[in-house]
Amino acid sequence: MTSAEAGALRRLAPPARRFLAHRKGVLVRLALWSLAESGQAFLVGHAVARSVDEGFLAGDPRRGLLWLGVALVAVLSGARVVRGVFAQLAGVTEPLRDGLVRRAVDRSMARAASGGPGGTDRAAVSRLTNQVEIARDSFAGLVLTLRSFVFTAAGALLGLLSLHPALLVVVLPPLAAGLALFLVTLRPMAAAQRRALAADEALGDHAASARAALRDLAACGTGPGVERRGADLVADAAAAARTLAGWAAVRTAALGVAGHLPVLALLIAVEWLRGHGVSVGALLGAFTYLVQSLLPALHTLMTALGAAGSRLLVVLDRILGPETETDRVPEPVSVLKSQPGPSTASASAAAFAVDMAAVPAVELRAVTLSYGVRAEPVLDALDLCVAPGEHLAVVGPSGIGKSTLTRLVAGTLAPSSGEVRVAGRPVTGRPAAELAALRVLVPQDAYVFSGTVGDNLAYLSTDACRAELDAAVGAFGLGPLVERLGGLDGTVRPAELSPGERQLVALVRAYLSSAPLLLLDEATCHLDPASEARAEEALAGRAGTLVVVAHRLSSAVRADRTLVLDGVRARCGTHAELLDRSPLYRDLTGHWNS
């Protein structure tokens, strides 16, 4: 049993005892009707045995018919017994339903009166309708199934004992083995069902979120990461389904052992039983007990117990147990968008629980990446360590791997070998929400969406106040554009903005985010030198680490250090150090100066 199930049982045990203690009369009457069912099961098999041994085989057909008449009366009386059982069952299930409804209403009203988190209790409708009905039906089914099996089995086993004790020696071992095997499967199969359900829900949520965020994924280049996440979820769902299928096969085997092996064992042991004094009538009575009473009751028990019990436990704990976070209305946050706002970012950053000052902001350990099995590596065994708060520029010829490097650090591309860490944690395969909490990647083709200016600027920081937006607009010299568009409440039409204007909007958006790492992949290439200098100065003054794929020499000069990628050996140092140690850097500066 899982810790969640154990906790649920501990919470539900006291109210369950109180509930049953107030209905002793109903329970006594239900037990009496169940005893009548035991008597009915006993009489059917016993009468068949007597009709054969004392009637037909003894040459007294009238006595045989009389005993068959007794069996017929016992069978017909089953309708009266079932009616009595259902009448008493209503005295238990309906008060349960009423109590659950009262509890659900009281919880919802109390929450509404106290102004609890999430506003109104939207789950109350589900509790009052679907969940209450599930609890009542599951409880009724369990009571009927368990009661029927216990009393029917008692009557049938007592009947077998009365016919001949040797019959129990043959029937009980396979019956007990099948029942024991079934009980062994209850816990692991319930756990497998929960894992399969969780995996299926996670895959469905991922698919729905990905469909809703297709534009963001395409614009920000996070499609491969989302694809890998989807593949992992598919693999998880398949593994959970295989596990569930395996336990279902074991349960089917248990049902076969308990439901069919006793009859087979009785057939095989006929000669042995006859040798120990078991009469023909007793054998026929034993088959009657198995086929008409014991095995149908066992089959019903094994079919219904696992599913109904799990449903009942979960629903009762949802209604009667303490309110949990899952009872509250979730915030409408999409974790698949490439860079969520601070509410998502802060929650994910808290999950990392990393002291940003104690570990490198970015660390690459022998990272190699090739875009094909036989292709030359774009990056080959690259080592890099960027300190928190450092400003790093990345330079190199076109196609040398600068954009590849930023995608590796952003976690949207997995290395062929080696490890990429951000804030001390590997980034490969991490959920998008966790990655977005740590970094913002601004690509060369900046993404701007139709909406207000304020919505575009505050996309990664939805709680930013107007004063913060105005300060950011001023820091990047975006005032004339904002004024032209009608202020922060003006409408943005992406097609009407120049590439440079779109880049400025994206840079201000990144500046306002709470992520400690900014990655600029030639995100200032469409700006004039003065605008680029102003933007990089503002970004460098922001708390956090800045990695810039440089478009101009001035970007490398402004940086604390510069990484030179040359396809053979990467070099990292200050502007002066690289002029002295890197021929490629000297060639690049000469090209830039020309």
C-alpha positions as CSV (number, residue, x, y, z in Angstrom):
1,M,0.0,0.0,0.0
2,T,1.3,3.4,-0.9
3,S,1.8,6.2,1.7
4,A,-1.0,8.1,0.0
5,E,-3.4,5.2,0.4
6,A,-2.3,4.6,4.0
7,G,-2.8,8.2,4.8
8,A,-6.3,8.1,3.2
9,L,-7.2,5.0,5.2
10,R,-6.1,6.7,8.5
11,R,-8.1,9.8,7.7
12,L,-11.2,7.8,6.7
13,A,-11.2,5.2,9.5
14,P,-12.7,7.4,12.3
15,P,-15.6,8.8,10.3
16,A,-16.3,5.3,8.9
17,R,-16.5,3.8,12.4
18,R,-18.8,6.6,13.5
19,F,-21.0,6.1,10.4
20,L,-21.4,2.4,10.9
21,A,-21.9,2.7,14.7
22,H,-25.0,4.8,14.1
23,R,-26.6,2.1,11.9
24,K,-26.2,-1.1,13.9
25,G,-29.9,-2.0,13.4
26,V,-29.6,-1.8,9.6
27,L,-26.4,-3.9,9.7
28,V,-28.0,-6.5,11.9
29,R,-30.9,-6.9,9.5
30,L,-28.6,-7.0,6.5
31,A,-26.6,-9.8,8.2
32,L,-29.8,-11.7,8.9
33,W,-30.8,-11.6,5.2
34,S,-27.3,-12.6,4.3
35,L,-27.6,-15.6,6.6
36,A,-30.7,-16.5,4.7
37,E,-28.5,-16.4,1.5
38,S,-26.1,-18.8,3.2
39,G,-28.9,-21.1,4.0
40,Q,-30.1,-21.0,0.4
41,A,-26.6,-21.8,-0.9
42,F,-26.4,-24.7,1.6
43,L,-29.8,-26.2,0.7
44,V,-29.3,-26.2,-3.1
45,G,-26.2,-28.5,-3.2
46,H,-27.4,-30.6,-0.2
47,A,-30.8,-31.2,-1.8
48,V,-29.2,-32.3,-5.1
49,A,-26.9,-34.8,-3.2
50,R,-29.8,-36.2,-1.2
51,S,-32.1,-36.5,-4.3
52,V,-29.5,-38.7,-6.0
53,D,-28.3,-40.8,-3.0
54,E,-31.6,-41.2,-1.2
55,G,-33.9,-41.0,-4.1
56,F,-33.0,-42.0,-7.6
57,L,-30.1,-44.3,-6.9
58,A,-32.0,-45.8,-4.0
59,G,-34.9,-46.7,-6.2
60,D,-37.2,-44.0,-4.7
61,P,-38.0,-41.5,-7.4
62,R,-40.6,-39.7,-5.3
63,R,-38.0,-39.0,-2.6
64,G,-35.6,-37.8,-5.3
65,L,-38.2,-35.4,-6.7
66,L,-39.1,-34.2,-3.3
67,W,-35.4,-33.2,-2.6
68,L,-35.3,-31.6,-6.0
69,G,-38.4,-29.6,-5.0
70,V,-36.5,-28.4,-2.0
71,A,-33.6,-27.3,-4.2
72,L,-36.1,-25.5,-6.5
73,V,-37.7,-23.7,-3.5
74,A,-34.3,-22.6,-2.3
75,V,-33.4,-21.2,-5.7
76,L,-36.8,-19.4,-6.0
77,S,-36.4,-18.0,-2.5
78,G,-33.3,-16.2,-3.8
79,A,-35.5,-13.5,-5.3
80,R,-37.0,-12.7,-1.8
81,V,-33.6,-12.7,-0.2
82,V,-32.2,-10.3,-2.8
83,R,-35.1,-8.0,-2.3
84,G,-34.6,-8.0,1.5
85,V,-30.8,-7.3,1.0
86,F,-31.4,-4.3,-1.3
87,A,-34.0,-2.9,1.1
88,Q,-31.5,-2.9,3.9
89,L,-28.7,-1.8,1.7
90,A,-30.6,1.5,1.0
91,G,-30.5,2.1,4.8
92,V,-26.7,2.3,4.5
93,T,-25.9,3.8,1.1
94,E,-28.5,6.6,1.1
95,P,-27.3,8.1,4.5
96,L,-23.8,7.9,3.1
97,R,-24.8,9.8,0.1
98,D,-26.6,12.5,2.2
99,G,-23.7,12.8,4.5
100,L,-21.3,13.3,1.6
101,V,-23.5,15.9,0.0
102,R,-23.7,17.8,3.3
103,R,-19.9,17.6,3.6
104,A,-19.3,18.9,0.1
105,V,-21.8,21.8,0.5
106,D,-20.3,22.8,3.9
107,R,-16.8,22.8,2.5
108,S,-17.8,24.9,-0.5
109,M,-19.8,27.4,1.5
110,A,-17.1,27.7,4.1
111,R,-14.5,28.4,1.4
112,A,-16.7,31.0,-0.3
113,A,-17.4,32.7,3.0
114,S,-13.7,32.9,3.9
115,G,-12.6,34.1,0.5
116,G,-10.2,31.2,0.1
117,P,-7.5,30.9,-2.6
118,G,-8.7,30.5,-6.1
119,G,-12.1,32.2,-5.6
120,T,-15.1,30.0,-5.8
121,D,-14.9,26.3,-5.4
122,R,-15.4,25.0,-9.0
123,A,-14.8,21.4,-7.9
124,A,-17.9,21.5,-5.7
125,V,-20.2,20.7,-8.6
126,S,-18.1,17.6,-9.3
127,R,-18.3,16.6,-5.7
128,L,-22.0,17.1,-5.4
129,T,-22.8,15.1,-8.6
130,N,-20.2,12.8,-10.1
131,Q,-18.0,12.1,-7.1
132,V,-20.9,11.5,-4.6
133,E,-22.6,9.1,-7.0
134,I,-19.4,7.3,-7.6
135,A,-18.9,6.9,-3.8
136,R,-22.5,5.6,-3.3
137,D,-22.4,3.2,-6.2
138,S,-18.9,1.9,-5.3
139,F,-19.9,1.5,-1.7
140,A,-23.1,-0.4,-2.6
141,G,-21.2,-2.6,-5.0
142,L,-18.5,-3.4,-2.4
143,V,-21.1,-4.2,0.3
144,L,-23.1,-6.5,-2.1
145,T,-20.0,-8.2,-3.4
146,L,-18.2,-8.8,-0.1
147,R,-21.4,-9.8,1.7
148,S,-22.5,-12.2,-1.0
149,F,-19.1,-13.9,-1.2
150,V,-18.6,-14.3,2.5
151,F,-22.1,-15.7,3.2
152,T,-22.4,-17.7,0.0
153,A,-18.9,-19.2,0.5
154,A,-19.8,-20.0,4.1
155,G,-22.9,-21.9,3.0
156,A,-21.2,-23.7,0.2
157,L,-18.2,-24.8,2.3
158,L,-20.4,-25.9,5.1
159,G,-22.4,-27.9,2.6
160,L,-19.2,-29.5,1.2
161,L,-18.2,-30.4,4.7
162,S,-21.6,-31.9,5.5
163,L,-21.4,-34.1,2.3
164,H,-17.9,-35.4,3.0
165,P,-14.7,-33.8,4.5
166,A,-12.6,-35.2,1.7
167,L,-14.3,-32.8,-0.7
168,L,-12.7,-29.8,1.1
169,V,-9.3,-31.4,0.7
170,V,-9.7,-31.4,-3.1
171,V,-11.5,-28.1,-3.5
172,L,-9.9,-25.7,-0.9
173,P,-6.2,-25.7,-2.1
174,P,-6.8,-24.4,-5.7
175,L,-9.5,-22.1,-4.4
176,A,-7.2,-20.6,-1.7
177,A,-4.3,-20.4,-4.1
178,G,-6.3,-18.4,-6.7
179,L,-7.7,-16.1,-4.1
180,A,-4.3,-15.5,-2.5
181,L,-2.8,-14.7,-5.9
182,F,-5.6,-12.3,-6.6
183,L,-5.0,-10.5,-3.2
184,V,-1.3,-10.2,-4.0
185,T,-2.1,-8.4,-7.2
186,L,-4.4,-5.7,-5.6
187,R,-1.7,-3.3,-4.5
188,P,0.7,-3.4,-7.5
189,M,-2.2,-3.3,-10.0
190,A,-3.7,-0.3,-8.2
191,A,-0.3,1.4,-8.3
192,A,0.1,0.5,-12.0
193,Q,-3.4,1.9,-12.8
194,R,-2.5,5.2,-11.1
195,R,0.8,5.4,-13.0
196,A,-0.9,4.6,-16.3
197,L,-3.6,7.2,-15.6
198,A,-1.1,9.8,-14.6
199,A,1.1,9.1,-17.7
200,D,-1.9,9.3,-20.0
201,E,-3.1,12.6,-18.5
202,A,0.5,14.0,-18.7
203,L,0.7,13.1,-22.4
204,G,-2.7,14.6,-23.1
205,D,-1.8,17.8,-21.3
206,H,1.5,18.0,-23.2
207,A,-0.2,17.5,-26.5
208,A,-2.9,20.1,-25.8
209,S,-0.4,22.7,-24.5
210,A,1.9,22.1,-27.5
211,R,-0.9,22.7,-29.9
212,A,-1.9,25.9,-28.2
213,A,1.8,27.1,-28.2
214,L,2.8,26.2,-31.7
215,R,3.5,29.8,-32.7
216,D,5.7,30.4,-29.7
217,L,7.5,27.1,-30.2
218,A,8.3,27.9,-33.8
219,A,9.3,31.5,-33.1
220,C,11.6,30.7,-30.2
221,G,13.1,27.5,-31.6
222,T,12.0,25.3,-28.7
223,G,10.3,22.7,-30.9
224,P,13.0,20.1,-30.5
225,G,12.9,20.3,-26.7
226,V,9.1,19.9,-26.7
227,E,9.4,17.0,-29.2
228,R,11.9,15.2,-26.9
229,R,9.6,15.8,-23.9
230,G,6.7,14.4,-25.9
231,A,8.7,11.3,-26.8
232,D,9.6,10.8,-23.2
233,L,5.9,11.0,-22.2
234,V,5.0,8.5,-24.9
235,A,7.7,6.1,-23.6
236,D,6.4,6.6,-20.0
237,A,2.8,5.9,-21.1
238,A,3.9,2.8,-23.0
239,A,5.9,1.5,-20.1
240,A,3.0,2.1,-17.7
241,A,0.6,0.4,-20.0
242,R,2.9,-2.6,-20.3
243,T,3.2,-2.9,-16.5
244,L,-0.6,-2.6,-16.2
245,A,-1.0,-5.3,-18.8
246,G,1.4,-7.6,-17.0
247,W,-0.5,-7.3,-13.7
248,A,-3.8,-7.7,-15.6
249,A,-2.4,-11.0,-17.0
250,V,-1.5,-12.1,-13.4
251,R,-5.0,-11.3,-12.2
252,T,-6.6,-13.2,-15.1
253,A,-4.4,-16.2,-14.1
254,A,-5.6,-15.8,-10.5
255,L,-9.2,-15.8,-11.8
256,G,-8.5,-18.9,-13.8
257,V,-6.9,-20.8,-10.9
258,A,-9.7,-19.9,-8.5
259,G,-12.6,-20.1,-10.9
260,H,-11.8,-23.3,-12.9
261,L,-9.1,-25.3,-11.2
262,P,-11.4,-26.5,-8.3
263,V,-13.8,-28.0,-10.8
264,L,-10.9,-29.6,-12.7
265,A,-9.4,-30.9,-9.5
266,L,-12.8,-32.4,-8.5
267,L,-13.1,-34.2,-11.8
268,I,-9.5,-35.6,-11.6
269,A,-10.1,-36.7,-8.0
270,V,-13.4,-38.6,-8.6
271,E,-11.8,-42.0,-8.4
272,W,-9.8,-41.1,-5.3
273,L,-12.9,-39.6,-3.6
274,R,-15.0,-42.7,-4.4
275,G,-12.4,-44.8,-2.8
276,H,-12.7,-42.7,0.4
277,G,-16.4,-43.2,0.6
278,V,-17.7,-40.2,-1.2
279,S,-21.1,-41.1,-2.8
280,V,-22.2,-40.2,-6.3
281,G,-24.8,-37.8,-4.9
282,A,-22.2,-36.1,-2.8
283,L,-20.0,-35.6,-5.9
284,L,-23.0,-34.1,-7.8
285,G,-23.8,-31.9,-4.9
286,A,-20.2,-30.7,-4.7
287,F,-20.3,-29.8,-8.4
288,T,-23.5,-27.9,-7.7
289,Y,-21.9,-26.0,-4.9
290,L,-19.0,-25.0,-7.1
291,V,-20.8,-24.1,-10.3
292,Q,-24.0,-22.5,-8.8
293,S,-22.7,-20.8,-5.7
294,L,-19.1,-20.6,-4.8
295,L,-17.3,-19.9,-8.1
296,P,-19.8,-17.2,-9.3
297,A,-19.5,-15.4,-6.0
298,L,-15.7,-15.6,-6.2
299,H,-15.7,-14.4,-9.8
300,T,-17.9,-11.4,-8.9
301,L,-15.6,-10.6,-5.9
302,M,-12.4,-10.7,-8.0
303,T,-13.9,-8.7,-10.8
304,A,-15.3,-5.9,-8.7
305,L,-13.1,-5.6,-5.6
306,G,-10.0,-3.8,-7.0
307,A,-11.7,-1.2,-9.1
308,A,-14.6,-0.3,-6.8
309,G,-12.3,-0.2,-3.7
310,S,-9.8,2.1,-5.3
311,R,-12.5,4.5,-6.6
312,L,-14.3,4.6,-3.3
313,L,-11.0,5.3,-1.4
314,V,-10.0,8.1,-3.7
315,V,-13.5,9.8,-3.8
316,L,-14.1,9.6,-0.1
317,D,-10.7,11.1,0.6
318,R,-11.4,13.9,-1.8
319,I,-14.7,14.7,-0.2
320,L,-14.0,14.0,3.5
321,G,-10.2,14.6,3.6
322,P,-8.5,17.9,4.1
323,E,-8.4,20.4,1.3
324,T,-5.3,20.0,-0.9
325,E,-3.7,22.1,-3.6
326,T,-5.4,20.0,-6.2
327,D,-8.8,21.2,-4.9
328,R,-7.9,24.8,-5.7
329,V,-8.4,26.5,-9.0
330,P,-5.1,26.4,-10.9
331,E,-3.5,29.5,-12.3
332,P,-3.8,29.7,-16.1
333,V,-0.1,29.3,-16.9
334,S,1.2,27.5,-20.0
335,V,4.5,25.8,-19.2
336,L,5.3,25.1,-22.9
337,K,5.8,28.7,-23.9
338,S,9.4,29.3,-24.3
339,Q,9.7,31.9,-21.5
340,P,6.8,32.1,-19.0
341,G,6.3,35.0,-16.7
342,P,7.7,35.4,-13.2
343,S,4.9,33.5,-11.5
344,T,6.0,30.3,-13.3
345,A,9.6,31.2,-13.3
346,S,9.9,31.8,-9.6
347,A,8.1,28.5,-8.8
348,S,10.4,26.6,-11.1
349,A,13.5,28.4,-9.8
350,A,12.4,27.5,-6.3
351,A,12.3,23.9,-7.4
352,F,15.9,24.1,-8.4
353,A,16.8,25.5,-5.0
354,V,20.3,26.6,-6.2
355,D,22.5,29.2,-4.7
356,M,23.3,31.1,-7.8
357,A,26.4,32.7,-6.3
358,A,27.9,29.4,-5.3
359,V,28.0,27.7,-8.7
360,P,28.9,28.7,-12.3
361,A,26.1,30.4,-14.2
362,V,27.0,28.3,-17.3
363,E,29.3,25.3,-17.5
364,L,30.1,23.1,-20.5
365,R,32.0,19.9,-19.8
366,A,33.6,18.3,-22.9
367,V,30.6,19.1,-25.0
368,T,30.6,17.7,-28.6
369,L,27.8,18.2,-31.1
370,S,27.4,16.7,-34.5
371,Y,24.4,16.9,-36.8
372,G,24.9,13.5,-38.2
373,V,26.7,10.2,-37.5
374,R,29.5,10.9,-40.0
375,A,29.3,14.7,-39.9
376,E,32.2,16.7,-38.6
377,P,31.4,18.0,-35.1
378,V,30.3,21.6,-34.9
379,L,31.6,21.8,-31.3
380,D,34.3,19.4,-30.3
381,A,35.0,18.6,-26.6
382,L,34.3,22.2,-25.6
383,D,34.9,23.3,-22.0
384,L,33.5,26.6,-20.7
385,C,32.8,28.1,-17.4
386,V,30.9,31.4,-17.0
387,A,30.7,33.0,-13.6
388,P,27.4,34.5,-12.2
389,G,27.0,38.1,-13.3
390,E,29.6,37.8,-16.0
391,H,29.2,39.3,-19.5
392,L,30.5,36.9,-22.2
393,A,30.7,37.6,-25.9
394,V,30.9,34.7,-28.4
395,V,32.5,35.4,-31.8
396,G,33.6,33.3,-34.8
397,P,33.1,32.9,-38.5
398,S,29.6,32.3,-39.9
399,G,28.5,28.7,-39.4
400,I,31.1,27.9,-36.8
401,G,28.6,27.0,-34.1
402,K,27.7,30.2,-32.2
403,S,23.9,29.7,-32.5
404,T,24.4,26.0,-31.7
405,L,26.2,27.0,-28.5
406,T,23.3,29.2,-27.4
407,R,20.8,26.5,-28.1
408,L,22.8,24.0,-26.1
409,V,23.0,26.4,-23.1
410,A,19.3,27.2,-23.5
411,G,18.5,23.4,-23.3
412,T,16.6,23.4,-26.7
413,L,19.4,21.2,-28.2
414,A,21.0,18.1,-26.7
415,P,24.8,17.6,-27.1
416,S,26.1,14.4,-28.8
417,S,28.3,13.9,-25.8
418,G,29.4,15.9,-22.7
419,E,27.2,17.9,-20.3
420,V,25.7,21.4,-20.2
421,R,24.9,22.9,-16.8
422,V,23.1,26.1,-16.0
423,A,23.1,27.2,-12.3
424,G,24.8,23.9,-11.4
425,R,22.1,21.6,-13.0
426,P,22.1,19.7,-16.3
427,V,19.7,21.3,-18.8
428,T,19.3,18.4,-21.2
429,G,15.9,16.8,-21.0
430,R,14.6,19.3,-18.3
431,P,11.0,20.5,-18.5
432,A,10.4,23.7,-20.3
433,A,9.1,25.5,-17.2
434,E,12.3,24.7,-15.3
435,L,14.5,25.9,-18.1
436,A,12.5,29.1,-18.7
437,A,13.0,29.9,-15.0
438,L,16.7,30.1,-15.5
439,R,17.3,31.6,-19.0
440,V,15.8,33.8,-21.7
441,L,16.9,33.2,-25.3
442,V,16.4,36.0,-27.7
443,P,17.0,34.8,-31.3
444,Q,18.0,36.9,-34.3
445,D,14.4,36.9,-35.7
446,A,12.6,38.3,-32.7
447,Y,9.0,37.3,-32.0
448,V,6.3,40.0,-31.5
449,F,2.7,39.1,-31.3
450,S,-0.5,41.0,-32.0
451,G,-1.7,42.7,-28.9
452,T,-0.9,45.8,-26.8
453,V,2.5,47.2,-26.4
454,G,2.4,46.5,-22.7
455,D,1.4,42.9,-23.2
456,N,4.4,42.4,-25.5
457,L,6.9,44.0,-23.1
458,A,5.5,42.3,-20.0
459,Y,5.1,38.9,-21.6
460,L,7.8,37.4,-19.4
461,S,7.0,39.5,-16.3
462,T,3.2,39.7,-16.1
463,D,3.4,41.4,-12.6
464,A,5.6,44.3,-13.8
465,C,4.0,47.6,-12.9
466,R,3.7,50.6,-15.3
467,A,6.6,52.4,-13.7
468,E,8.9,49.4,-14.4
469,L,7.7,49.3,-18.0
470,D,8.3,53.0,-18.5
471,A,11.8,52.7,-17.0
472,A,12.7,49.8,-19.3
473,V,11.3,51.7,-22.3
474,G,13.5,54.7,-21.4
475,A,16.6,52.5,-20.8
476,F,16.4,51.1,-24.3
477,G,15.3,54.3,-26.1
478,L,12.0,52.7,-27.1
479,G,10.0,55.8,-26.2
480,P,9.5,57.1,-29.8
481,L,8.2,53.7,-31.0
482,V,5.9,53.3,-28.0
483,E,4.5,56.9,-28.5
484,R,4.0,56.1,-32.2
485,L,2.0,53.0,-31.4
486,G,-0.2,54.9,-29.0
487,G,1.5,54.3,-25.6
488,L,1.6,51.1,-23.6
489,D,-2.1,50.4,-24.4
490,G,-1.5,50.9,-28.1
491,T,-1.9,48.0,-30.5
492,V,1.1,46.2,-32.0
493,R,0.8,44.8,-35.5
494,P,4.0,42.8,-36.1
495,A,3.9,43.3,-39.9
496,E,4.1,47.0,-39.4
497,L,7.3,46.9,-37.3
498,S,10.8,46.9,-38.7
499,P,13.2,44.0,-37.8
500,G,15.1,46.4,-35.5
501,E,12.0,47.5,-33.8
502,R,10.9,43.9,-33.2
503,Q,14.4,43.2,-31.7
504,L,14.1,46.2,-29.3
505,V,10.7,45.0,-28.1
506,A,12.1,41.5,-27.5
507,L,15.2,42.9,-25.7
508,V,13.0,44.9,-23.4
509,R,10.9,41.8,-22.7
510,A,14.0,39.9,-21.8
511,Y,15.3,42.7,-19.7
512,L,12.1,42.7,-17.6
513,S,12.1,38.9,-17.0
514,S,13.3,37.4,-13.7
515,A,15.5,34.8,-15.4
516,P,19.2,35.1,-14.2
517,L,20.7,34.2,-17.6
518,L,20.2,36.1,-20.8
519,L,21.3,34.5,-24.1
520,L,21.3,36.9,-27.1
521,D,21.9,35.1,-30.4
522,E,22.7,38.0,-32.7
523,A,19.7,39.7,-31.2
524,T,21.0,43.1,-32.0
525,C,22.0,42.5,-35.6
526,H,19.3,44.8,-37.0
527,L,20.1,47.7,-34.7
528,D,22.4,50.6,-35.5
529,P,25.6,50.8,-33.5
530,A,24.3,53.4,-31.1
531,S,21.1,51.5,-30.4
532,E,23.1,48.2,-30.0
533,A,25.5,49.9,-27.5
534,R,22.6,51.3,-25.5
535,A,20.8,48.0,-25.4
536,E,23.8,46.0,-24.4
537,E,24.7,48.6,-21.7
538,A,21.2,48.2,-20.2
539,L,21.3,44.4,-20.3
540,A,24.8,44.3,-18.8
541,G,23.6,46.5,-15.9
542,R,20.7,44.1,-15.2
543,A,21.3,41.6,-12.4
544,G,22.4,38.3,-13.8
545,T,24.6,36.8,-16.5
546,L,24.7,37.9,-20.1
547,V,25.9,35.8,-23.0
548,V,26.0,37.6,-26.4
549,V,26.7,36.2,-29.8
550,A,28.5,39.3,-31.0
551,H,27.6,41.0,-34.3
552,R,30.2,43.8,-34.0
553,L,33.6,44.2,-32.5
554,S,32.2,46.7,-30.0
555,S,30.1,43.9,-28.4
556,A,33.3,41.9,-27.8
557,V,35.1,45.0,-26.4
558,R,32.3,45.7,-23.9
559,A,32.2,42.1,-22.6
560,D,34.1,40.9,-19.6
561,R,35.5,38.0,-21.7
562,T,35.1,36.8,-25.2
563,L,34.9,33.2,-26.4
564,V,36.4,32.6,-29.9
565,L,35.1,29.6,-31.8
566,D,37.4,28.6,-34.7
567,G,36.3,25.0,-35.3
568,V,39.6,23.6,-34.0
569,R,40.3,25.0,-30.6
570,A,38.1,27.5,-28.7
571,R,39.9,30.3,-26.9
572,C,38.4,32.5,-24.1
573,G,39.9,35.7,-22.6
574,T,39.6,39.5,-22.5
575,H,39.9,41.6,-25.6
576,A,43.5,42.3,-25.0
577,E,44.4,38.7,-24.2
578,L,42.8,37.4,-27.4
579,L,44.5,40.0,-29.5
580,D,47.7,38.6,-28.2
581,R,46.8,34.8,-28.3
582,S,44.3,34.3,-31.1
583,P,45.1,34.8,-34.7
584,L,41.5,34.3,-35.7
585,Y,40.4,37.0,-33.3
586,R,43.0,39.4,-34.8
587,D,41.7,38.6,-38.2
588,L,38.1,39.2,-37.1
589,T,38.9,42.5,-35.5
590,G,40.7,43.6,-38.7
591,H,37.7,42.6,-40.7
592,W,35.4,44.5,-38.3
593,N,37.7,47.6,-38.3
594,S,37.8,47.6,-42.1
